[in-house]
Amino acid sequence: MCSSGHAFDANKRGYLTLVDRSRGILGDTREILEARRRFLALGHYSPIVDLIDAALPAGAVDVVDSGCGSGYYAAELTARRPLARLLELDVSLDAVTLAVRATGAPGVVADVWRPLPVRSDRADAVLCVFAPRNADEFARVLRPGGTLVVVTPAPSHLEQLRQRGRLIGMQPDKLEHLDEALGARFVLRDRLSTAYDVPLAATEIDDLAAMGPSGHHGAHPGTEDASTTTVTVAVDVSVYQPL
């Protein structure tokens, strides 16, 4: 029971649901998450995992995975860091279901824009991959000297699919907006980047187009044939410390 008198029970799978669905908060659907799970399982985003692993301090044990999605990044990091203890957080019940299954870590269905279900000064690191960011709450749950790792798309990320209308547009000057949004609570310590091309089959492109924000806006039909299409993957991994 919380301080307001609300009671929350763990479901039969062992994780908690703290989101009031009457407020219309749903998050990613099962269809979006399954497309993401299929695509990420192919390893096309493994260089992003390499950057995240490099950005996280070697001694980071307690890690909050905020906006965990299908749990791909957490599962990959756990395989590399067997001593790490992760907490999977997402507003989507389906996402937490998949993430807990993929990682074996505890999970909580929670809204990142509300107080997070984590004690103050509890986490060594917060991981936020292509997910919303609550600067005040991230700063609260991090220990002094803790690390916030944020992964965002670079301007050329999936540009071929945007040009074809398969994806919705992307905010310009994303890094500048990110630094500004976090600047009252965090200082930028480092920024890592990667950009590479991958050949994708038509079915892979369909999953890639369906697995992100564009998936919430319905199908974006493409004109791919049976041949492969080269797509650019480009991301920035920003490393912050609390002020």
Backbone hydrogen bonds, N-H to C=O, Kabsch-Sander energy under -0.5 kcal/mol:
donor,donor_aa,acceptor,acceptor_aa,energy
2,C,6,H,-2.8
5,G,2,C,-1.8
11,N,15,Y,-2.3
14,G,11,N,-2.0
16,L,107,G,-1.5
17,T,9,D,-0.6
18,L,16,L,-0.5
18,L,109,V,-3.1
21,R,19,V,-1.0
23,R,20,D,-1.9
24,G,21,R,-1.9
25,I,20,D,-0.5
26,L,24,G,-0.6
33,L,29,T,-2.4
34,E,30,R,-2.5
35,A,31,E,-2.0
36,R,32,I,-2.1
37,R,33,L,-2.9
38,R,34,E,-2.4
39,F,35,A,-2.2
40,L,36,R,-2.9
41,A,37,R,-1.7
42,L,39,F,-1.5
43,G,40,L,-1.8
44,H,39,F,-0.6
46,S,43,G,-1.6
48,I,45,Y,-1.2
49,V,45,Y,-1.2
50,D,46,S,-1.9
51,L,47,P,-1.7
52,I,48,I,-2.4
53,D,49,V,-2.8
54,A,50,D,-1.9
55,A,51,L,-2.1
56,L,52,I,-2.0
60,A,57,P,-1.7
61,V,59,G,-0.7
63,V,61,V,-0.8
63,V,85,R,-2.7
64,V,125,A,-2.4
65,D,63,V,-0.6
65,D,87,L,-2.8
66,S,64,V,-1.0
66,S,127,L,-2.2
67,G,65,D,-0.6
67,G,89,L,-1.9
68,C,65,D,-0.6
68,C,89,L,-2.6
71,G,68,C,-2.0
75,A,71,G,-2.5
76,E,72,Y,-2.3
77,L,73,Y,-2.3
78,T,74,A,-2.5
79,A,75,A,-1.8
80,R,76,E,-1.2
81,R,77,L,-2.4
84,A,81,R,-2.0
85,R,61,V,-3.6
86,L,84,A,-0.6
87,L,63,V,-2.0
88,E,106,P,-2.6
89,L,65,D,-2.4
89,L,87,L,-0.6
90,D,108,V,-1.5
93,L,91,V,-0.5
96,V,92,S,-2.1
97,T,93,L,-2.3
98,L,94,D,-2.2
99,A,95,A,-2.9
100,V,96,V,-2.7
101,R,97,T,-1.7
102,A,98,L,-2.3
103,T,99,A,-2.2
104,G,100,V,-2.5
108,V,88,E,-2.7
109,V,16,L,-3.1
110,A,90,D,-1.4
110,A,108,V,-0.9
112,V,110,A,-0.6
114,R,111,D,-1.9
118,V,116,L,-2.1
121,D,140,R,-2.5
122,R,119,R,-0.9
122,R,141,V,-1.5
123,A,141,V,-3.1
124,D,62,D,-2.3
125,A,62,D,-1.7
126,V,147,T,-2.3
127,L,64,V,-3.2
128,C,149,V,-2.7
130,F,128,C,-0.7
130,F,151,V,-2.3
135,A,133,R,-0.7
138,F,134,N,-2.7
139,A,135,A,-2.4
140,R,136,D,-1.9
141,V,137,E,-2.3
142,L,138,F,-1.3
143,R,123,A,-2.9
146,G,143,R,-2.6
147,T,124,D,-1.9
148,L,240,Y,-2.5
149,V,126,V,-2.8
149,V,147,T,-0.5
150,V,148,L,-0.5
150,V,238,S,-2.6
151,V,128,C,-2.6
152,T,150,V,-0.5
152,T,236,D,-2.4
154,A,234,A,-2.7
157,H,154,A,-2.1
158,L,232,T,-3.3
159,E,156,S,-1.8
161,L,158,L,-0.8
162,R,158,L,-1.7
163,Q,159,E,-2.3
164,R,160,Q,-1.0
165,G,162,R,-1.3
166,R,161,L,-2.6
167,L,161,L,-0.8
177,H,173,D,-2.2
178,L,174,K,-2.3
179,D,175,L,-2.7
180,E,176,E,-2.1
181,A,177,H,-2.5
182,L,178,L,-1.9
183,G,179,D,-1.3
185,R,182,L,-1.8
186,F,182,L,-2.4
187,V,241,Q,-2.6
189,R,239,V,-3.4
190,D,239,V,-1.6
192,L,237,V,-3.0
194,T,235,V,-2.0
196,Y,233,V,-2.4
198,V,231,V,-2.6
200,L,229,T,-3.0
205,I,201,A,-2.2
206,D,202,A,-2.1
207,D,203,T,-1.9
208,L,204,E,-2.5
209,A,205,I,-2.7
210,A,206,D,-1.5
211,M,207,D,-1.3
215,G,212,G,-2.0
216,H,213,P,-1.6
217,H,214,S,-1.6
218,G,215,G,-0.9
229,T,200,L,-2.7
231,V,198,V,-2.7
233,V,196,Y,-3.4
234,A,232,T,-0.5
235,V,194,T,-1.9
236,D,152,T,-2.8
237,V,192,L,-3.7
238,S,150,V,-2.9
238,S,236,D,-0.6
239,V,190,D,-3.0
240,Y,148,L,-2.9
240,Y,238,S,-0.5
241,Q,187,V,-2.2
243,L,185,R,-2.4
